[in-house]
Amino acid sequence: MNHFSDIRVEYLDHGIAKIIFARGDVNNTSRPEGLAEVCEAMDILSADEAVRVIVLAADGAHFSAGADIAFLESLRQKTPAQIKDQVYQYFQGAARRLWHCQKPTIALVQGAAVSVGCELALACDFRIAASDASFMEVWIKFGIMPPLGGLFLLPRIIGMGRAKDMCLRGIPMPADQALTAGLVSEVVKPEDLQPRGLQVALELAALPQAAYATIKESIHRGLSSDMEAEWTANLPNQALLLSSEDFAEGLNAAKQKRAPRF
C-alpha cells in the first residue's frame, strides 16, 4: 500500500491497523482519489486475518474539513450518471466498507469532521473525539444532501430534532454536545486522542471476533427489522457461537477466574 498518496496505512501490534488521512496540509479535504484509496485499504485490511481492529484517524488539525473545492467545481461538468458511477462509488463505497466491516472500527476525530468526514466517522462502530472536535453536515449550504448514510444514522443516534438541526440547518455539533447526544463514546484532550484510541483498540482486539461480527451484524439489521425477525435470525447464529472454540475458551476462563484468550 506504499502507492497511496491521500492516506497512510500503519500496522501496529496486537492486530491493530490504522488508516490515516494524510493531507493535513489541506485539512484532509476529500476527493475521489483519496476515497478510492480508503476503499482499497479497507478491502485489504478486511481480508487480512491478522488484522483485528481498524482505526480511522487523521494527520493535522482536522479529521476532514469536507470535500475538496476543486473536486466540487469539477462536478459541474459531469452528468448525474457520471457522478453516480464514477464519483460516488468511492465516497459511498468507503462508507459502505466501514459500515459492513466485520471487524471493530474506531474513528478518532480531532478538529472539524465536515460532511464526508462526518459521515465516514458515523459509519464506524465507535467514535472518540478530542475536545476540539466538531461534527458538521453542511451539504444543504451547497444545495445538496448528505448521501453517505448520515440521513439514516443521525436520527437513530442523536434523535430526530438534533439530526434536523445538523442536516437541515447546518448547525455544528461540538464534542461536548456530541457526547451528551451519544454521537461519540468519549471526549478526551487533543493530546490524549491517539493514546486513548489505541487503548480502546487493544480492548477490542482482545474480544472474540466471530461473536463481535455476529452481534454487530444483528445490531445493524435491527435498525430496519423487527423483534420477530431478530429472534428468527439470532437463534441459528447463537447456536453456531455456542459450538465455537471462542465459547469454550470463554467458559474455561470464567471457571478458572482468568482473562479469556480469544
N, C-alpha and C positions, 0 to 999 in steps of 0.2 A: 504493500500500500504506500510505497515511497513516492508514487506518482501523484499523490493528492497535492493540491495547491491551496484549497479553501479550508480544508480540515487537516487535522493531525490525529493519528490513532496511536495510543500508547497502551502497552500491555504491562500490567502491574502484577504483583504476587497474588496468590490465592485465587486465580481465575478472574481477576477484575480487569476490564478493558475500558478505556476512555476514548470517546470521540470528542475532539476538541475543535470548536470553531476557531480558526487560526487567522482571521482577518481583523484582528483587534485594531489595526490602524485605521480601518473604516467602520469601526463599531460592529463588525461581524454582520453587516447587511447581507441579505440573502439574494442569491442569483441561481439560475438553473444549474450552472456548472457545479456549484457547491452542494446543492441538494442532490445532484446525481452522485456526488462523492459520498454523501451520507447514506444514500440508498445502497451503494456498493459496499461500504463499510458494514452496514447493518446485515447485508446478506452474508458477508464473510464471517462476522462475529457470531451471528445467529447459528451458523452451521458448524462453528468450532466447538467441539465438545469440551475443550479445556477452558473455555470462557464461561463463567457462571454468572457474572453481573456486567451490565453495560451502563457506563456513566456518560451522560451528555454534559459537557462543560464548555467553557469559552475563555480564550485569552482576552486581555484588555479590560476596559472599564465596564463594558456592556455585554450581556449574554447574546443579544441580537437586536439591533435597532431597526428591524423591519426590512423591507425589500430594498434592493439596490435601485436608486433612482434611474440610472441609465437603463437598467432592465425594464423598469416600469414604462419608461418612454418608448422602448422598443416594442412594447405590446401594442402600441397604436398602429403599427404596421402589420399586425398579424390578424388573421381571421379568427372567429370564435373556435373553429375546428382546429386551427393550428395551436391556439392557446391551450385547448384541452389536450390534444395529443402530444404536443412537443414540449410544453412547458409544465403543466400541472401534473404530468406523470411523475415528475421529480419532486415537486413540492408535496403533493398529496401522497406520493409514493413513500417519502421519508416519514410522514406522519403515520401512514398505514403500517410501515415496518416496525416503528416504535410501538404502536398500539397492539399489534398482533404478536410481538416478540414473546416467546415463551419464557425467556429469562428475565430476571428483575432488571428494571431500567430506572435510573435516577437522573433527574435534571438538577444541576447546581447552577442557580441563577443569581447573577450579580448585575447591578445596574438595570438597564432597560431590557425588557423582553417584549418586543413590539410585534404585533400581528403574526407573521410567520414564526418568529421566535417564541411568542406566547403559545401558539398552537402546537409547536413541537414539544414544548415543555408539558403541555396538557396531555399529550399522547404518552408520556412516561408514567410509570407506576407511582413514583414519588417525586416531589419537588421540595428541595431545600433552598431557602432564599437567604441571601445576605440582607442585612438591614437596609441597604441602599437600593434594593431591588424594587422594580415596579412593573406590573403586568398591564399591557395595553392592547386593545383591539381597535385600531384606528382606521380600519377598512372603510367605514362609512364616510370618513372625511375625504376619501378619494372617489366616492360614488360607487363603491363596490362592497362585497360582502365577505365575511370570513368563510373560506371554503375548505378548511383543513380539519374540521372536527369541532371547532370551538362552539358553534351554534348548537351542537348536540350535547357537548360535555359541560359547558359552563352552567346552564340551568340546573343540571343534575348535581354539580359540585357546589356551587355557591348560591343557588336559588334563582328563580325567575327574575326577581327585581334587580338584583345585582348584575345578572347577566345582561339585562336590558340596558342598565347604566353603562356597562362596558361596551356592548356591541352597537347599541342604537345612539348613544351619546358620546362614545369615545372617551369615557371617563377612566383614568388610570386607577389601578388598584395597587397601592403601595404595600410593602411587605407586611407591615403590622396588620393591615386590614385583610390581606390575603391569608394570614394565619388565623384570624378570627373567623373568616368565611370558610375555612377548610381547603383553600386552594393550595396551600403549602403545608407540609408536615412540621417544619421547624423554621425559625428565623435565627440566624447567628451573625456575629460580627463579620464584616467582609474578610478579615484576615483568617477567620476560622472556617470559612466556607469549604475549601478544598479538604482540610484535615477532617472536618466533620463528615463530609461526603464520603471520604474513604472509610471512616468508622462504620457508617451505615452500610456501605457496600460490603465490608467484611462480615457484618451481621447477616446480610442477605446471602452472601456466598456460602455460609455455613448451613443454610437451610436445605431440606430435601428438594431437589429440582423438579422431580416429577409431580410431587404434591403441589409445589408452588405453581407450576404451569397449569395444573388442573383447576386449582382454586381460582387463579387469575382468569382463566377462560370462563369459568362459571359466573364470576362477578360481572365480567363484560357482557356475557349472554343475558344476564339478569336485567340489564338496562333496558332491554326491549323484549323481555319474556314475561312469564307469569309463574306463579308458585307451582302449579301442576306440572308445567314443562320442566321446571327446575328439579322437582322430585324425580321425574322420569329420567332426566339426563344424569343426575348426580348419583343415582344408585349404582349403575354399572361402573362409573368412574371410581366410586369409593371401593367397590369390590376389587378392582384392579390394584388400587393403592394398598389395600389390606393384604394383598398377596405379594407385595413387593419387598425387596431387601431393605429398603428405607424404613418400612414399618417395623420389620424385625429388629433393626438397629435401634429405632426409637424406643421400642418396648424394652429391649435389653438395657438400654441406657437408663430408663426410668427405674427399672428393677435394681440396677447396680448403683443408682444415685450418682450418675456422672453425666457429662455433656455428650449428646449423641455425635457420632462422626459419620455424616452423610457423604 
